[in-house]
Amino acid sequence: MKKALRFLSLTTLLFIQTLVFGQGGKIQGTLSDSTGKPLYGAKVILEGQNRGGQTDESGKYVIDLLEAGEFTLIFRATGYQEIKRTITVGPGQTVTADASLKSLEIELDEVVVIGYGTTRTSDLTGAATVINEKNFNQGSVSTPEQLIMGKTAGVRINTNDGAPGSGSTIRLRGGTSINASNDPLIVVDGVPLDNGGIAGAANPLSLINPNDIASFVILKDASATAIYGSRGANGVILITTKKGNGLNPEKLSVTLDSKHSLSTIAKYADVLSGEEFRALLTANGTQDQINLMGDANTDWQRQVFRQAYTTDNNVSLTGGIKFLPYRLSFGNRHENGLLKRDKFNRTSVSLNLTPTFLKNTLQFEVNQRYVQTNQTFANRGALGAAFFDPTQSVYSDTTLFNGYYEWIDTNTFLPENLAPKNPLGLLNQRVDTSNVWRYIGNAKVTYKLPFFPQIKAVINGGLDLSNGSGAYSESKNSAGGFYTQGSYGQYSQRKGNKLLEAYLNFNNGDKESKHLIDLTAGYSWQDWFTDRPTDTLPTLNEAQDSIIQAPGSIYPFYTDNALLSFYGRGIYTYDNRFVLNVSLRRDGSSRFSPETRWGMFPSVSGAWLLSNESFMKPITLINMLKLRAGYGVTGQQDGIGDYSYISNYYIGSTTAQYAFGGQFYSVMRPDGFDANLKWETTSSYNFGLDIGLMKDRFTASIDVYRKETRDLLATVPVPAGTNFTNQILTNVGNMRNEGIEISTSFGILAKKDMRLDVMANATYNRNTVLKLSQIVDSNSVGIQVGGIAGGLSNTIQVHQIGNPTFSYFVYEQQYDANGNAIESGSFIDPSNPGLGTYTDTDAFVDRNGDGVINIDDRYIFEKAAPDWFLGLSLNFQYKKWSLGMSMRSELGGYIYNNLHSNNGTLQGVNGTQGFLNNISSLYYEEEFQYTNDRQLLSDHYLERADFLRMDYVSLAYRFGKLKFTKEKIGANVAFVVSNVFVLTKYSGQDPEISGGIDNNFYPRPRVFSLNLTFDF
Amino acid sequence: MKKVSQFLLLALGVVVLFSTNSCKKQLNKTPKYGLNSEVVYSDPDNYINVLAKLYSGLSMTGLQGPAGKGDIAGIDEGFSAYVRVLFNLQELPTDEVVCGWNDPGIPELNKMTWSPETSFIKGMYYRIYYQITLCNEFIRESSDAKMTERGFDAGTQERIRMYRHEARFLRALSYYHAMDLFGNVPFVTEEDKVGAFQPERISRSDLFAYLETELKDIEGQLMAPGNIEYGHASSAAAKFLLAKMYLNAEVYTGTNRYADCANYCQEIINSNAFQLDDDYTDLFRADNNTSPEIIFPVVYDGLYAQTWGGTTFMVCASIGGSMVAADYGVNGKWGGLRTTAPFVDKFPDSMLDYRWQFYRTGQSKEITNLGSFTQGYALPKYQNKTSTGSSASNNGTSAFVDIDFPMFRLADVFLMYAEASFRNGDAGTALNYVNTLRERAYGGSTHNLGSISLTDILDERARELHWECTRRTDLIRFGLFTGGDYIWPFKGGTAAGGSVSNHLNLYPLPTADLNLNPNLVQNPGY
């Protein structure tokens, strides 16, 4: 298929080339700014002919002419003054027309996409950051958000793990919520995406091909996001995809992009080797444990992980048919995971059409994207491979359990039900595949009213549909499937949201006037649904001829909700010096009762462009200086169930019935509800300063913000006897986030063939819980969260008033004279057991002095989130070479090493239930014998999570235009290493753990990629 | 400026156009498959399904068996099962059971070092009030007035009215547990609508009085045993509960009511609706639904009523060590529950007593380490095989059992009757009923007692009713639960056992509820 496409595009190209080539002359040249820096993406238009050319990275352009003659060229680049020049070209002649464009008086006069419209950068009053393609992260990038990791202040993006297509946690200025969502709203070409999960896809964003993305705009403060009302509290990310440029309709340009990557495991979990394990048990083990040992030395991690090969190929065709500019792209990514059998295959097609009619008064923008992924999920149980007994061999010499070694009951020869299963057996005896497609499309019509050209009407209709389905089966011969004769299950889910919005925009557009007015008013309606028909299907055995688990529900799952909104915004600019921006949105959501469903979200913000004041003109060093201030109110309603304000009854599954007289009856249960549920509201202040020095060779932005969330949704206990549940999601709390963001960029070198650009950003964010219950209670521990492995229902974190969310809530470990952690119940002197044993009060600090160690002695020690996160990127260009790299660092966060706490004691070896487990090498640190709940909750297992990670380094060489036969082909080769290194003192595998609890983590690969790009 | 106002006028027009009511109506969404309460109660056929949920509140933990969409949050779903938490609170702090697991709350119960934060105490408390709130809703929705309003015919009303009485019984049962375990508790009835409010506190003795009135009222209205399908609560169940309350009345109210206890026991016995099962062990097997002895069961099924609580817990948790799971009709050994030496010693005639069912291979009698399953004799009293030894519905391939939990059974009536009679000065009746049970246990009268004391009755209760969730209540009634008169391993925390404070006779109210409801007062000592 791919080959066919290449052939097709090549032949199409040749066809068009022959039409064009050699009939007229040619105009070529280089565009640069006044400093001599080449202008990339500048446009050269043949006036009156609706065609032209565009400059490449070195500022060069070429226009093939249909016929000789006199032409007026328009040189146009955003942020620069337009120039016109007339030249004459004789038949077959090539004329060079270079130009140097002066930047506009306000240099940053770039147009930025904001919610429901665009604005000039200079008119921005809120905290908004634009990240264009040229600043994207390089290397093997599988999902869009990875393009901008570490690139901007205030945005923290962490991939959740190293699985193919895995999701990321994105936080803009910290989370504003506890139980509801902290994810920002993501809007693609004007369509707000459904951010919820899609069955069969690890990450809903993996259904967007990163190669189709032109830019991100990140709206961080409320004055920028208030136009998104009840969904703006966690920030908004606007994604604009690549479009046909509309300049040279007849010329088809083709870009081929091919990436080949090899993923390798960066670090294995540090557990005992077979020899170490054998030595430990021989010395300290019970007879039962010794009897269970085998005589092999197996490194189970090396059995389940592998080096994995990934390819990513993209073709894009950009051009136009008369008035119809288009971009068509195809992409295919085939990624293999580090864990054997993990596979992610994505195919995407995207078509963008941007035709205009009626002398540009009627503009269409049609974006159609279809992505399909086929994924094979390796059995995640194999991630526990590190802890499988290393003295056992991989295969037994029998045919039992498909030949894999498994723990069996020596009396019955049946598999031990509670024993871990052979990790390689887990991988190879389970098939788990999914097939997901997602369609995101929209059509936007902009019409400039014939009698009021300053008014345009915009109608945008969008559709985001996805369908995920999958099936899994487990072999009936496997140990895990033994009792049920294997298993087979399937699922499918349909999701979608429809969008219809219409707005009017007025812009007096009079650049000569001192008063610039831009007004927008609109309406938006969006409707979401989720449908899971397979909830009624049972789990079957492998042969699919008997039911092993009845369906969870007798009805399919179906849920829907709608949002109806009205909004308005006014931007007033006076004399290019003062900007005032006011917006108001009114949202109505079906998730709330008619009494609470409507909310108002206002914002007001202003900017003062000091650099345009006459008193600043003499200071030539400073070319731009702007002060910004804003206040706004936004909401948050994701994470709230669709009908949770109504008392609804649901029917129980067939396996949860009750029998009267031997006849079974389904049960009907009312769910708890809160009739007064409403959205969280966040009011936030933002103060900012933008500065540009030396004609923007140095730029910096500093923002200070404070966000206060009220009516925080939290799951809290209700008074016993008052509801059909004991805990309910309701509006109870307040929370504050405050922080500072600094972004800088510095063009250290800016010579004609040598450039060095450095961008650095730093963010400090701290959040504090201010209130957590309707009745203020200072004694309350708070809301305990952060479940850990070990024991049952143990939690390590807490949301407590006066502290950050996800603070650790732990016992304070005591240490003996040698600095070793004391274990309760261990001998005070191992060589002299008569001396007695340590008690809980020896092991932990009795903080309240009541003589017993209990929950009252737990205290808050640090939290999971970092205080600081930093990003640094660097781009160096020398002639045709370019070197880029990006680094990220997080400081001040803590991590709970759950692998250490739960797998670091001798008791972790087990042996009493008929099987053995390997343990962490960290056992040697304190040689604890037993695991107990207090020990699990000791601050001993908290470690600093500070790290510095180099996300990638890339070295690229641009061959420029190479002449092969008749066509000229641009070629670019890059070698990229991703996840180059991590500097950390953390003792586990990886300090970057979302949520701060490290347990059975899918390692992030180190990836070596070769990227080839051709364009012609 | 003119242009601006033109624009504003236009924009206003658009807003007006779209803000019509038909637009706003799109915001009224209801679940496609869920049923709101109006829909549920308008169809008389649904009442049995809601009633089934009230009963299954005792057995299941949520909408999906064995787990999923749980009723109670904040505690592992399987741990939150009514009978399982009741077992933990009534048995773990006594001489009858130790549990080897280290899950939060279990060692605290074994060692009697619990606090208002102990998860099982919270689990029981919220499970009780969950049950009460559901019953209140059903009672409210099945009132005569509502049924008439919905136009139900007389026959339908008659049927649903009976369900309402059963709901009142179930509510009384949970309130009884609240009174027994927690003492002074929040009080909500069908008069209190669901929503944000703070329920009043009711004292233990007031709750006793309320339950007495309530049970006496429904006792005459519930169906007589024999006229009702197995699983439903009959008038005998209400009488049993009254008898149980009267037997312990002195603990609850300060005034003894042994005569009333004896009266109700007599009524149950004289109804002849129940007979002792011929074989004691049949009462705890997969087909015990056929037993003539059970007055009120909690029903389970290996296929259609699956849970990690209830009798599944009792079977799986009590096997471990060298025991083979398949022998007990399940697929796994959870290795948790054993018993203590003082309890084993209550069987001086060892295996001659049919109720002696210890498993000793590889098990030591004494316990020094709670966490080691092989310390303490195992006690596989509940087994998922039928009385003839054949497989239950799960064929031994899952953990889910068919055994119904005999919450009320005739032997307990005999023992309550014996004790109340003895305490009223009628030792003859007491001896007679105790010996009836011993005759079954020994297969004849060879081991009948010649005379009887109160201690004999308590010990007989242990032998007969061990692991049936009565031990804590019995020890409290005899003044032996706390204090130092009777010591067993790990009482108070040490392996040898020791005296504990009297405040432990009541469990504490969970801190969370005290914080939310200022009407409540924590029990003394916590």
Interface residues (C-beta under 8 A of the other chain):
Chain A: D409 N411 T412 L414 N417 L418 F452 Q454 I455 Y483 T484 A502 L504 F506 N508 I517 L519 A521 G522 Y523 W525 D527 A550 G552 S553 Y555 P556 F557 Y558 T559 D560 N561 A562 L564 F566 G568 G588 S589 S590 P594 R597 D642 Y643 I646 S647 N648 Y649 Y650 I651 G652 S653 T654 T655 A656 Q657 Y658 A659 F660 G661 G662 Q663 F664 Y665 S666 V667 M668 R669 P670 F673 A675 N676 T715 P717 V718 P719 A720 G721 T722 N723 F724 T725 N726 Q727 S773 Q774 I775 D777 N779 S780 V781 G791 L792 S793 N794 V852 N854 I855 T912 Q913 Y930 T931 N932 D933
Chain B: K3 V4 Q6 F7 L8 L10 A11 V14 V15 F18 S19 C23 K24 Q26 L27 N28 K29 T30 P31 K32 Y33 G34 L35 N36 S37 V39 V40 N46 I48 N49 V50 A52 K53 Y55 S56 S59 M60 G62 L63 Q64 G65 P66 G68 K69 D71 I72 A73 G74 I75 D76 F79 W101 N102 D103 P104 T113 S115 E117 S119 Y125 Y126 Y129 Y130 I132 T133 L134 N136 E137 P186 F187 V188 D192 V194 G195 A196 F197 Q198 P199 E229 Y230 G231 H232 N289 V299 D301 L303 Y304 A305 Q306 T307 G320 S322 V324 A325 A326 N331 G332 K333 G335 G371 S372 F373 T374 T397 S398 T511 A512 D513 N515 L516 N517 P518
